[in-house]
Amino acid sequence: MSKHADRFHDETNMSGWISLEKFKKIFSGVSVDEFTRDIDHPILFGDGVSNIETSNHKGVVSFRINENRSSKGRAPLNYLFPFVHRGKDIASEGFVIGSSSKSNFILPDYTVSQTHAVFYKKGRSYFLKDLGSELGSFVNNAPFGTKEVLLSDGDSISIGRYQFLFLEPRTLYDHVFRFQDSEAEEETLTEEISERINTRNNTLRKDLKKDLDSSFHHVKECIINGLFPGFDERLLTILSFIPFFHPFSVNEKKQIISFHNKFVSANRGDMIINENENSNEFYIILKGRVEVIKSDSSIPLNSLGPSSSFGEIAFLTGSPRYASVVAKEETILFRIDHEFFKNIGVEIRDKLKGQIIRQISAITHRQNIYLQECAKGNDDVTKVYGKTGTDPVKLGRDEATLLIARYMAGSSRFQTFTEYEKNSLVVSVDSVKKYNNGDAVLKEGFLNDGVYHILEGSVYVTGAESGIVLSELDRGQFFGEMSAFGRNLVAANIISKGKSTIMMISVENFQSMSIETREKLKDLILRQIIDRQSEQNLQQLKYSV
């Protein structure tokens, strides 16, 4: 190890972090090749800290994490957590991140549980597992319960109100020395300030937990007794910490809360869903924790906490329940059924579908990563690498409009669309392009601000470096929805298989089209990602045999 790397690890303090200012001084003038030789492990890069908004309405204190993910909407974090610390690396026993002084990575904050989550390494891959924290852990804005999550370069990780980027050495170097403003003012924490914050936040954490627990018990009593004095205000306190509901305005949350009979409570051991039963509802966890179990296994498939949802596929498709769900502790849930969907406003229903798309798409993305890892040692897998230096042909407005209209007229997928809704879609399309065989439509790791739909031909979905084909998408299918709706980097390469014609609807245009059209498009996307996930489940089963 070089003197730079030695100094880097020596300068990492007892809380597991080093300031960005110190990091830059240590590696100032070091080339990217030297840097990647010196640092052979990923880094958690502090991307920012969301503000906590508080309000006091009629004596009820409410807390809310400001979910604005842009750098202008949150305070800079400006420190890094290396996966080598105190003379050991993550491979030895994993690194715990939490507010306790016994954690390897210490975040002295009242939104972080004492032992919140753990990072660990298997082979050359890194994983994150939530340890049953109060507010959960999120990867690319999606909750995963306590199921381990395979991390990849560029992933966004949220712990409480802290946002991090999981960066490999080369990406970290580019992020810090090429893309950051070197003259920007940087705030760093000293050991003394850190200790002071820790002491203050211990008190705030107790106050927060007391307030949330009080709201939880009050809401549960209202549900049990069927009487709802003060119910709405208390439930708003709970919803303010549920990321699933962050896209909803206060008025929209109040409309949701007004459906008192859709909120249910469960005691430890209560069965919420039974395997193989037919039912038309799904659930969002507001407080507490549940386990997903199969009758033929003694090991839970997953443990889910606040903001996680379950039962969406059966709700959307009418298929029997894949597994049972049982309350692991006292739990409050929001139950969504077709009656609620019918009676709630179209704007709220549209946002609910958007959140479901984000959550299911995030799980699909994780499955893609897993399947790619499994397939690397298989000589039978198909590999495709996209061509570089080629540009697709963009159709003129009149030609594109005529092509889309002709396509929708002959597609069974758009039979439920009225002529008005079809016209709304046509005018909202940003572009239509023709691609040749091997042309890259989207590249992994790049920003994407649109949803794509295949009008003619088909495409491969492949891993970036491996070229392994993860799936094929044909005429009538969508892609790009996860990176567009979730505002994340593209998670895979999309490469044209033969000649193809593809239309793109930008996020901005998607939001400006009629809400009826947007909702029906989300229904099409939901159906596709559910089918895609079912195919992936079969592939995973093949590798697990």
QUIQUI-V694820 format. One line per field, one symbol per residue. ss: DSSP state (H for helix, E for strand, C for the rest). psi: psi as a letter, one per 40 degrees, with the letter a starting at -180 (. if undefined). Layout:
ss = ???
psi = ???
This chain:
ss = CCHHHHHHHHHCCCCCCEEHHHHHHHHCCCCHHHHHHHCCCCEEEEEEECCEEEEEECCEEEEEECCCCCHHHCECCCEEEECEECCEECCCCCEEEECCCCCCEECCCCCCCCCCEEEEEECCEEEEEECCCCCCEEECCEECCCCCEECCCCEEEEECCEEEEEECHHHHHHHHHHCCCCCCCCCCCCHHHHHHHHHHHHHHHHHHHHHHHHHHHHHHHHHHHCCCCCHHHHHHHHHCCCHHHCCCCHHHHHHHHCCHHHEEEECCCCEEECCCCCCCEEEEEEECCEEEECCCCCCCCEEECCCCEECHHHHHHCCCCCCEEEECCCEEEEEEEHHHHHHCCHHHHHHHHHHHHHHHHHHHHHHHHHHHHHHCCCCCCCECCCECCCCCEECCHHHHHHHHHHHHHCCHHHCCCCHHHHHHHHHHCCEEEEECCCEEEECCCCECCEEEEEEEEEEEEECCCCCEEEEEECCCCEECHHHHHHCCECCCEEEEEEEEEEEEEEHHHHHHCCHHHHHHHHHHHHHHHHHHHHHHHHHHHHHHC
psi = hiddddddddehaeeeiiidddddddehehidddddddhfiiihhhdihiihhiihhfehhhihhheheideeiiidfiihifhhfeiidddeihhhaeieeidhhggieehidgdihhihhbeiiihhiffideiihhfehiebehihhiiheihhhhbehhihhhiddddddddedeiheeihhhihiddddddddddddddddddddddddddddddddddeehfhedddddddddeehddedeiiddddddddegdeehiihihehhdhhheihifiiihhdiaiiihiideiehidihiaheiiiedddddeeiihdiihihdahihihhhadddddeiidddddddddddddddddddddddddddddedeheeihhhhiiieihihhiidddddddddddddehddedehiddddddddeehdihihiihehhdihheiihfihihhdiaiiihiicddehhdihhaheiiiedddddefiiheiihhhhaiihhihhidddddeiiddddddddddddddddddddddddddddde.
